[in-house]
């Protein structure tokens, strides 16, 4: 005896049972957990300061100390400004990451 429903034998799934199962699925879907609410962090905490560009250092003429000294001083000042800008950008980003961490810990609790 072949019990699988075919085009000719649909009596294995009476309409009443199918309607009851659809109604039961509809009722059970209403008992689900509420969807989590996604809260985005504040916009000011999502962007960091731009990375500074490396300075174009002037070439040093090492023919004498007197000609190299002012050029080297300009190179040192350029590198100092670059390193300070780099640290400022890092501090800005690290502070914002810490801000997002503190913000998210207050939202979750």
C-alpha positions in Angstrom: 0.0 0.0 0.0 1.4 3.4 -1.0 0.9 6.0 1.7 2.6 9.0 0.1 0.3 11.8 -1.0 0.3 12.1 -4.8 -1.7 14.1 -7.2 -4.4 11.4 -7.1 -4.4 10.6 -3.4 -4.5 13.7 -1.1 -6.6 12.1 1.6 -3.5 11.7 3.9 -3.7 15.4 4.7 -7.2 16.4 5.5 -8.0 20.1 5.2 -9.0 20.4 8.9 -5.6 19.2 10.1 -3.7 21.6 7.9 -5.8 24.5 9.1 -5.4 23.5 12.7 -1.6 23.3 12.3 -1.5 26.7 10.6 -3.5 28.2 13.5 -1.2 26.5 16.0 1.9 27.9 14.3 0.4 31.4 14.3 -0.4 31.2 18.0 3.0 29.8 18.9 4.8 32.5 16.9 3.2 35.1 19.2 4.9 33.4 22.2 8.4 34.0 21.0 11.0 36.2 22.7 10.9 39.9 21.9 13.4 41.0 19.3 16.5 42.7 20.7 16.7 46.5 20.2 19.9 47.6 18.5 21.2 50.8 20.0 24.0 52.5 18.1 26.7 54.3 20.1 26.8 58.1 20.0 28.1 59.4 16.7 30.9 61.4 18.3 32.4 58.2 19.6 32.4 56.4 16.3 35.1 58.4 14.4 38.7 58.9 15.3 41.1 61.8 14.4 42.8 61.5 11.0 46.2 59.9 10.9 48.9 62.5 10.3 50.9 62.5 7.1 54.6 61.8 7.3 56.6 64.9 6.8 58.8 65.5 3.8 62.2 65.7 5.3 64.8 67.9 3.6 68.0 66.3 2.6 71.1 67.0 4.7 74.3 68.2 3.2 77.0 66.5 5.3 79.9 68.4 3.8 80.3 70.4 7.0 78.7 70.6 10.4 77.7 74.2 10.0 75.7 73.5 6.8 74.1 70.4 8.3 73.1 71.9 11.6 70.1 74.1 10.5 68.8 71.4 8.1 69.0 68.8 10.9 67.2 71.2 13.2 64.4 71.6 10.7 64.2 67.8 10.3 64.0 67.4 14.1 61.2 70.0 14.4 59.3 68.3 11.6 59.6 64.9 13.2 58.7 66.2 16.6 55.5 67.8 15.2 54.7 64.5 13.4 55.2 62.3 16.5 53.1 64.7 18.6 50.3 64.7 16.0 50.5 60.9 15.9 50.2 60.6 19.7 47.3 63.1 19.7 45.5 61.0 17.1 46.2 57.8 19.0 45.0 59.4 22.3 41.8 60.6 20.5 41.0 57.2 19.2 42.0 55.4 22.4 39.7 57.8 24.4 36.8 57.1 22.0 37.3 53.4 22.3 37.2 53.7 26.0 34.1 55.9 25.7 32.3 53.3 23.6 33.3 50.6 26.2 31.9 52.7 29.1 28.8 53.6 27.1 28.1 50.0 26.1 28.5 48.7 29.7 25.9 51.2 30.9 23.5 50.2 28.0 23.8 46.5 28.7 23.1 46.7 32.4 
